Amino acid sequence: MQVETLKIFCDVIETQSFSKAAMLNYISQSAVSQQIRGLEEKYDRKLIERGKRNLAPTQAGQMLYDGAKEILERFRMMENRIQVLSKTIAGSLRVSTVYSVGLHELPAYLKEFLRRYPSANIHVEYSRANKIYDDLVSSTIDLGIVAYPVRRSGIEVIPFREDDLVLICSPENPLAKNKKIDVTKLARARFVAFERDIPTRRAIDRLLRARSIPLEIVMEFDNIETIKRAVEINAGVSIVPSLTILNEIATGTLASVELTGADMKRPLGILAKKGKERTQVMEKFIEVLREGPPKETPRKESA
């Protein structure tokens, strides 16, 4: 049995999807099915229950999964120690982050990291913050990046950066004529918000509640892109990180207004599992993140 087969099996269990496991391992879905079928034939046991909407390990499958995770972790650390001797930065890294960071902030860091370490392989997935914490504890992912990080048992929080939060509105909205306004001016404004369980929404709620600023929540969404589309049609205003609206400001589909009278900063944190030995890939990726926003190399004008 090959280590790759065990990894594929674990990926199927963790993602609850043959197709997602195939993407993670750069093989076809049929190849994943063949690997799982081979394991079931080897042990003469059914390892996965395939339901209509999801799948789950059988009792034998859970035993194999638990053992395989331990083997894969030992193998990963062995490879890392060998790479330390050869001074090679290589291997895979699984990172999970919230949509706004993954779509608008992380790409520049990824580009810089891969420029420095082309032998490394990074898989980035977007998820809700609460799932990122759970996936980190279960070692489904190697690192997480979230907004408003909180201390949890078994998780280390490494400071990353801070975002500026700004008010966004349609260019047709009367507020668009202001360069800056006091946050109290938002009282009774029609507001397009993140869903209630999203940390940025909770932080904005606390900020406004502390200043007794009532809002009329007209829409709630789970991602930044849908919020922006709703604000563009003047359904209401919203508060979002400034880096997430650069394209819309450039094209004139949204207006941005600076908010005063409150701390309009959104802290971001890197999450790592406590007690887990970090690979060189993990260490170097964290290093690139903490260096600050990568600077674009100026293009040379042709003669």
Protein Blocks (a to p, Z undefined) as FASTA:
>chain_A
ZZklmmmmmmmmmnopaklmmmmnopafklmmmmmmmmmmmnopafbdcdfkbccddfkl
mmmmmmmmmmmmmmmmmmmmmmmmnopaeddddddddfklmmmmmmmmmmmmmmmmmmbc
cddddddfklmmmmmmnomambdcdehiaddehiacddfbdcdddddddfklmklmpmbd
cfklmgoiacddddfklmklmmmmmmmmmnopacddfbdcfbfklmmmmmmnonaccddd
fklmmmmmmnopaccdddehiacbdcddddddehiacdfklmmmmmmmmnopcddddddd
dZZ
